[in-house]
Amino acid sequence: MALSSPARLCCHSSMRVLLQNTETRLYYAGPDRWTKHALDAMDFEYVEHAARMYEIEDLAYAQIVLDPGLPGIARLPIRVAKHVEAQE
């Protein structure tokens, strides 16, 4: 049975998890490296990994972006709040 176009696109797409600077719109490509092309950005594979790098690199002006990698489908930004530890 042949799959319809939407089903075929769904099953062969690869969601990428990226970090993007909210001011410059550049994507994180590695330590001290940023790129304007999402395809050249580092794929964290999991939101948790991107959030951890967000904290490690202290990226105050960054957001996690889910990139479906399909033409015509928008990227989905996810805002990340800085973790503040309670002081005793």
N, C-alpha and C positions, 0 to 999 in steps of 0.2 A: 504494500500500500504506500503510495507516495504521500509525503507530508506537504501540507500547504505552506506557502511562503512564511507566514508568521510563526508557525510551529518550527520550521527549519531554522529560522533566525534565532528563535528562543533557545533551541537546543544546542546551537553551535556558538553562541555568544560567550564571551568571557568577561565577567565583571571584574574591573580593576579597582583597587583602593589606593587613592592618591592623596597627597597633601598639597594644598594650594595656598599661596600667599594671598590674603584677601585684599591687600593694597595694590600689589603689582600684577596680580593674576597669574604669576609664574608658578610652575609646579616643581616640587622638591625632586631633585635628581640624585642627591647624595650629600654628604657633608660639604657645606659651603658651595653647593652647586644647585642652580635653578634653571629651568628651561620653560620656554613659552609653549612647547608642544607636549600635550598629554602623553603621546606615544613614547616620548623620550624620558618620561618621569619614572621614578621608582614605584613599582607596584608592591604594596605592602601585603597584599592578599587578604588580610583580615583587618577589620576596623580596629581591633585591640592593638595590633602591631603599629598601625599608623598613630593611634593615640599615645602609645608608649614613646614613639619617636618625637611626637609633638612635645611631650614633657621633657625628654632627654635634651633635645635641641633648644628648649625654651622658646618655641615659636609663638610669640604673642599675637602675630597677625596671620594666623593660618587656620585653615579649615580642612576637614577630611572631605574628600569628594569621591563618590561612587561613580565610576565611568563604565557604562554598559558596553562601550567599544563598538556601537552600532551607529551608522550615519542616520541623522535625523532624530536620534533619541538623546534627550538632554542629560547632562551630568547632574547628579543629585548631591548638593553640598550638605554636610552634617556639621553643625557648630559644636565645638568642644569647649567645655568650661575648664578653666585651670583648677586643679585639685589643690585645695587649701587645707592643710592639716590643722586640727584643733590644737590650740595652745592651752596648757594646763596652768 
